[in-house]
């Protein structure tokens, strides 16, 4: 829980240090001398709609930013993971001195509550984290009242291994990484891009790494990978794997329900090779332990493939030198990038993506400002030399 708590503390500090009121340069406009003030004010009522795969981090992050900015909050969790939000509500009620109505938690077993929040005129702002498809529904519903929006949506992130890197070592890392949380993460690197010259060696290394992934009871510390969230989601992941098989992609390993785990919603770590950039499995977000391996000809080709996506949330680049990797990073259309394993994620970093990966940024100063409105005030600063009405043109007396 350290990371979610850090998010709260970071926004609490920002609430005390942020310049809510700043002077703008004085202006002499049409004979009127004025001083100007820019104020940042609360949005009002914030609806925070959070996903099932990160209810603590997403929930506390949105609550922290909204409250620090002076808003009230309605927290609405996914029907698949309601307990974290209800615990947050209980803690607020029992352990804080927030007045009633400042933090509210609403749950439902379907999407009806979300539909109410996105259309009710009493809600001023929506912070939503979830799939791109659901994000589009939220945006469409919110458009009727032109609500302010923060959309943190999906991704189809690329793990680019440049030819100068240790291809086999990096391919093995990518295979393990996609199995973290069973691939149920918006920044999951689900496309592995390998140079043609070392493609099969990289595929073999990834397959070996996947064969060593342990999975089962998540309470057992010896297990690395957990199950998927639900039977419905497992069915969807398996259908996407079969779609890849039908497209002629090579299922190198996995692709099934593990025979040793008939209970629980497990899918074997799955490696899919011979994938072309436009194939279904290379374009659609799986949200499961499924890695698609794509060959590239040269660096320019790798950049084209990585950018060939409706998403642009995250990426990883591995290279022999930092400069080589940074050159590629500058050409990627994605919101966050890890170079040679470097860590970008922290509370001071504005997180979000390009294209269909969302609108706006969460965290950092930019994320905090997302929850604020802007007001500008002009006040006369002295005697006007000559006041002209709007539309009046000063005559040339020369």
Buried (B, 14 or more C-beta within 10 A) or exposed (E): EEBBEBBBEBBEEBBEEBEEEEEEEEEEEBEBBBBBEBEBBBBBBBBBBBBBBBBBBBBBBBBBBBBBBBBBBBBBBBBBBBEBBBBBBEEBEEEEEEEEEBBBBBBBEEBEBBBBBBBEEEBBBBBBBBBBEBBEBBBEBBEEEEBBBBBBBBBBBBBBBBBBBBBBBBBBBBBBBBBBBBBBBBBBBBBBBBBEEBBEBBBBBBBBBBEEBEBBEBEEEEEBBBBBBBEEBBEBBBEBBEBBBEBEBEBBBBBEBBEEBEEBBBBBBBBBBBBBBEBBBBBBBBBBBBBBBBBBEEBEBBBBBBBBBBBBBBBBBBBEEEEBBBBBBEEBBBBBBBBBEEEEEEBEBBBBBBBBBBBBBBBBEBBBBBBBBEEEEEEEBEEBEEEEEEEEEEEEEE
